[in-house]
C-alpha cells in the first residue's frame, strides 16, 4: 500500500507538472475591476446580448468563500493501472493550493504546494523536496505557467490566461456556441498556441468541464481536461465535489494518458490553518530535472 501511495503521488506530480505544458499566462498580474449585474434565471438567448449575459452568469457562479479545505479520495488511472489513496486539499484564494497524500489518514507521504511565487513538491518518505520559482523552471517559464490559471481549474472558475481577475468588458473576448438542443453551451478562447474550451450548462451557467490544448510544434496535441461533477451548495453558490484532471500527451511513457480523480468528502471554509509550508533542514533538495526524469520512468 505504501509503495502504491508513493507511485500515486509521483503520478500526480507528473500530471501537475504537465499542467505547466498546457498553461499560458504571465508571471505577475494586477487585479481588475468587478463585474456588472448579471441575469440569474432563464436559458441562454442566441444573440450577442444574450451570449454576453450568459458569460456574466458563468463568471458570477464563483463561490464567495476565500478558503476551501476537504478530506479527499484520490484516484490515479494510467489506463492499465488504477491506484487510490486518501488525502486532503487545502486552498486559500490567490495564495495557495496544497495537496497532501495520507494513506489510511495515518501519515503524510507527499505534499504538492502551489503559491503565487513558487512550486513546492515534498517526498515525505525519502525526505526530498523540490522548490523553485516559476521563472527558475525551464518548462514553466517557457510555457508561462500562471498560478491564477491553475487556481481557476481547482476553483471551477472561468479565466483569461495572464489575468488575476476578469472584467465585464473582457468577457467579450470569449466565443460562445449555443450548440442547438444540447444541454451545454461551448465557450472558447485562443491565446497563441493555446486553445481553451469550456462546457457550461445553458440554464445555470455552471462549468461542467474545461479543456486546454497546446497546438505548438513542441508537444503538439498535448491537452489537459478538467471535468466537474456532483455540485453541492456552498454558501449561496455551488461547488463541485468531484474533480477529474486528465492529461493526454505523446510525451508520456507509451503515449498513455494520466487521469487524477479527486472526490471531496466534505468542504470546510475555515481559513485557520498554516498558509505556507516550512521545509525542515532534514530534507534534501533535488533538482526539477532529476525529479522529472524519475517521474517519466514510471
C-alpha positions, 0 to 999 in steps of 0.5 A: 500500500505504501509503495502504491501511495508513493507511485500515486503521488509521483503520478500526480506530480507528473500530471501537475507538472504537465499542467505547466505544458498546457498553461499560458499566462504571465508571471505577475498580474494586477487585479481588475475591476468587478463585474456588472449585474448579471441575469440569474434565471432563464436559458441562454438567448442566441444573440450577442446580448444574450451570449454576453449575459450568459458569460456574466452568469458563468463568471458570477457562479464563483463561490464567495468563500476565500478558503476551501479545505476537504478530506479527499479520495484520490484516484490515479488511472494510467489506463492499465493501472488504477491506484487510490489513496486518501488525502486532503486539499487545502486552498486559500484564494490567490495564495495557495493550493496544497495537496497532501497524500495520507494513506489510511489518514495515518501519515503524510507521504507527499505534499504538492504546494502551489503559491503565487511565487513558487512550486513546492513538491515534498517526498515525505518518505525519502525526505526530498523536496523540490522548490523553485520559482516559476521563472527558475523552471525551464518548462514553466517559464517557457510555457508561462505557467500562471498560478491564477490559471491553475487556481481557476481549474481547482476553483471551477472558475472561468479565466483569461490566461495572464489575468488575476481577475476578469472584467465585464468588458473582457468577457467579450473576448470569449466565443460562445456556441449555443450548440442547438438542443444540447444541454451545454453551451461551448465557450472558447478562447485562443491565446497563441498556441493555446486553445481553451474550451469550456462546457457550461450548462445553458440554464445555470451557467455552471462549468461542467468541464474545461479543456486546454490544448497546446497546438505548438510544434513542441508537444503538439496535441498535448491537452489537459481536461478538467471535468466537474461533477456532483455540485453541492451548495456552498454558501449561496453558490455551488461547488463541485465535489468531484474533480477529474484532471486528465492529461493526454500527451505523446510525451508520456511513457507509451503515449498513455494518458494520466487521469487524477480523480479527486472526490471531496468528502466534505468542504470546510471554509475555515481559513485557520490553518498554516498558509505556507509550508516550512521545509525542515533542514532534514530534507534534501533538495533535488533538482526539477530535472532529476525529479522529472526524469524519475517521474517519466520512468514510471 
